[in-house]
Amino acid sequence: MTTATSPARLFDLTGRRAVVTGASRGIGARAAQVLDAAGAKVALVARDKNRLQDVAATLGNESLVLPADLSLPDTAERLAAELDERWGGTDILVNNAGLSRPGPATALPTKDWDDVMAVNLRGMFTLTRCLAPGMLDRGWGRIVMVSSALGLVGEAQAAAYVSSKSAVLGLTRSLAVEWAPKGVTVNSLCPGWVDTDMVSDLLADPRFHRRAMRRIAVGRWGEPPDLDGALLLLASPASAYLTGQAIVVDGGLVAGW
């Protein structure tokens, strides 16, 4: 019988290089802080440089502020080149950047559909594609795709968002199977309704709030810290035999859907 690895070592990220997209606020900012607290140095990616700098100021380890628009086709290549030059590569990628364009499907402009897909799916894939070769060469990597509980169920007036997040789950499974033999795991983290800027309008709508309270089993909206444990699991050595999975952190939302 082998001796069990200590929990501290299982979740230790000392010396690891992490990238978090959508890191200027909400779930992304919190993810950066969690990885930093576990010992990683973190590169923060989002469009707003000032907000990224505010997040970087809360971190204890070395960090990089990398303003970028992931909806642009050449952004991923540029980011990968800069990370390789400054850090020699990346060990952990948290693909968190996301966009929503809610509204009736019959009135959804094609441009809104394309904008959502450019960030939520194409941008996620291209950055992953550009950073993964180094992980594969080194034989270790953790890729966390932030999907959504709504990637598992339907929701009215959210056709583009739900479609993009469902597609992320398929992408996760495909990449997981392709890269598992080389030590790189790929999993999806699926938050439920979490109190962030992205859903501030919904949170302020009394009718939606009542509907949410009927559906969320624990009886409250999620907060970014509710994702800490699942994120750290998926980004750490603890997930060596866990890949291609969707970890749903939603307070029981989907279970009672």
PEMOBEL-V407885 format. One record per pair of residues at least 6 apart in sequence whose ideal C-beta (glycine too) atoms are under 8 Angstrom apart, sorted by the first residue. I is the first residue (numbers start at 1). J is the second residue. Records with the same first field share a line. If there is no record, write none. Layout:
I=J ; J
This chain:
9=237
10=236 ; 237 ; 238
11=38 ; 232 ; 233 ; 236 ; 237 ; 238
12=38 ; 39 ; 236 ; 237
13=35 ; 38 ; 39 ; 40 ; 92 ; 235 ; 236
14=38 ; 39 ; 40
15=39 ; 40
16=35 ; 39 ; 40 ; 41 ; 91 ; 92
17=40 ; 41 ; 43 ; 83 ; 87 ; 88 ; 89 ; 90 ; 91 ; 92
18=32 ; 35 ; 40 ; 41 ; 42 ; 43 ; 90 ; 91 ; 92 ; 93 ; 94 ; 235
19=42 ; 43 ; 45 ; 79 ; 83 ; 90 ; 92 ; 93 ; 94 ; 127 ; 131
20=28 ; 31 ; 32 ; 35 ; 42 ; 43 ; 44 ; 45 ; 94 ; 96
21=28 ; 45 ; 46 ; 70 ; 94 ; 95 ; 96 ; 97 ; 123 ; 124 ; 127
22=28 ; 45 ; 46 ; 96 ; 97 ; 98 ; 146
23=29 ; 31 ; 32 ; 42 ; 44 ; 45 ; 46 ; 52 ; 55 ; 96
24=44 ; 46 ; 47 ; 48 ; 51 ; 52 ; 54 ; 55
25=46 ; 51 ; 55 ; 196 ; 197
26=194 ; 196 ; 197 ; 198 ; 224
27=96 ; 146 ; 191 ; 194 ; 196 ; 224 ; 227
28=46 ; 94 ; 96 ; 97
29=55 ; 224
30=224 ; 225 ; 227 ; 228
31=94 ; 96 ; 227 ; 231
32=42 ; 44 ; 55 ; 59 ; 63
33=55 ; 58 ; 59
34=228 ; 231 ; 232
35=42 ; 92 ; 94 ; 231 ; 232 ; 235
36=42 ; 59 ; 60 ; 61 ; 63
37=60
38=232 ; 235 ; 236
39=61
40=61 ; 91 ; 92 ; 235
41=61 ; 62 ; 63 ; 64 ; 87
42=59 ; 61 ; 63 ; 64
43=63 ; 64 ; 66 ; 83 ; 87 ; 90
44=52 ; 55 ; 56 ; 63 ; 64 ; 65 ; 66
45=52 ; 66 ; 67 ; 68 ; 70 ; 79 ; 97
46=52 ; 67 ; 68 ; 97
47=67 ; 68 ; 69
48=67
49=65 ; 67
52=65 ; 66 ; 67
53=65
56=63 ; 65
64=83 ; 86 ; 87
66=79 ; 82 ; 83
68=75 ; 78 ; 79
69=75
70=76 ; 97 ; 118 ; 119 ; 123 ; 124 ; 126 ; 127
71=99 ; 115 ; 118 ; 119 ; 122 ; 123
73=122 ; 126
75=123 ; 126 ; 127
76=123 ; 126 ; 127 ; 129 ; 130
77=126 ; 130
79=127 ; 130
80=90 ; 127 ; 130 ; 131
83=89 ; 90 ; 131
84=134
89=131 ; 134 ; 135 ; 138
90=131 ; 134 ; 135 ; 141
91=135 ; 138 ; 140 ; 141 ; 142
92=141 ; 142 ; 143 ; 144 ; 235
93=127 ; 128 ; 131 ; 141 ; 142 ; 143 ; 144
94=144 ; 146 ; 231 ; 235
95=124 ; 127 ; 128 ; 143 ; 144 ; 145 ; 146
96=146
97=119 ; 120 ; 123 ; 124
98=119 ; 120 ; 146 ; 198
99=115 ; 116 ; 119 ; 120 ; 161
100=116 ; 158 ; 160 ; 161 ; 198
101=108 ; 112 ; 113 ; 115 ; 116 ; 160 ; 161
102=157 ; 158 ; 161
103=112 ; 157
104=157
105=157 ; 159
108=159 ; 160
112=160
113=159 ; 160
116=160 ; 161 ; 164
117=160 ; 163 ; 164
120=161 ; 164 ; 165 ; 167 ; 168
121=164 ; 167 ; 168 ; 171
124=145 ; 168 ; 171
125=171
128=143 ; 145 ; 175 ; 186
132=141 ; 143 ; 175 ; 179 ; 184
134=141
135=141 ; 143 ; 179 ; 182 ; 183 ; 184
136=179 ; 182 ; 183 ; 184
138=183
139=182 ; 183
140=183 ; 184
141=179 ; 183 ; 184 ; 185
142=184 ; 185 ; 234 ; 235 ; 236 ; 239
143=175 ; 184 ; 185 ; 186 ; 187
144=187 ; 188 ; 189 ; 231 ; 234 ; 235
145=168 ; 171 ; 172 ; 186 ; 187 ; 188 ; 189
146=168 ; 188 ; 189 ; 191
147=165 ; 166 ; 168 ; 169 ; 172 ; 188 ; 189 ; 190 ; 246
148=161 ; 162 ; 165 ; 190 ; 191 ; 192
149=190 ; 191 ; 192 ; 193 ; 248 ; 250 ; 253 ; 254
150=158 ; 161 ; 162 ; 165
151=162 ; 165 ; 166 ; 168 ; 169 ; 188 ; 190 ; 246
152=166 ; 169 ; 190 ; 246 ; 248 ; 254
153=254 ; 257
154=162
155=161 ; 162
165=190
168=188
169=188 ; 190 ; 246
172=186 ; 187 ; 188 ; 244 ; 245 ; 246
173=244
175=186
176=185 ; 186 ; 187 ; 243 ; 244 ; 245
177=244
179=185 ; 186
180=243 ; 244
185=234 ; 239 ; 240 ; 242 ; 243
186=243 ; 244
187=234 ; 239 ; 242 ; 243 ; 244 ; 245 ; 246 ; 247
188=245 ; 246 ; 247
189=227 ; 230 ; 231 ; 234 ; 247 ; 249
190=246 ; 247 ; 248 ; 249 ; 250
191=222 ; 227 ; 249 ; 250
192=216 ; 222 ; 248 ; 249 ; 250 ; 251 ; 253 ; 254
193=199 ; 202 ; 212 ; 216 ; 221 ; 222 ; 250 ; 253
194=221 ; 222 ; 223 ; 224 ; 226 ; 227
195=203 ; 221 ; 222 ; 223 ; 224
196=224
202=208 ; 209 ; 212
203=209 ; 221
212=221
213=219 ; 220
215=253 ; 256 ; 257
216=250 ; 251 ; 252 ; 253
217=251 ; 252 ; 253 ; 255 ; 256
218=251 ; 252
219=251
220=251
222=249 ; 250 ; 251
226=249 ; 251
227=249
230=247 ; 249
232=238
233=239 ; 242 ; 247
234=242 ; 247
248=254
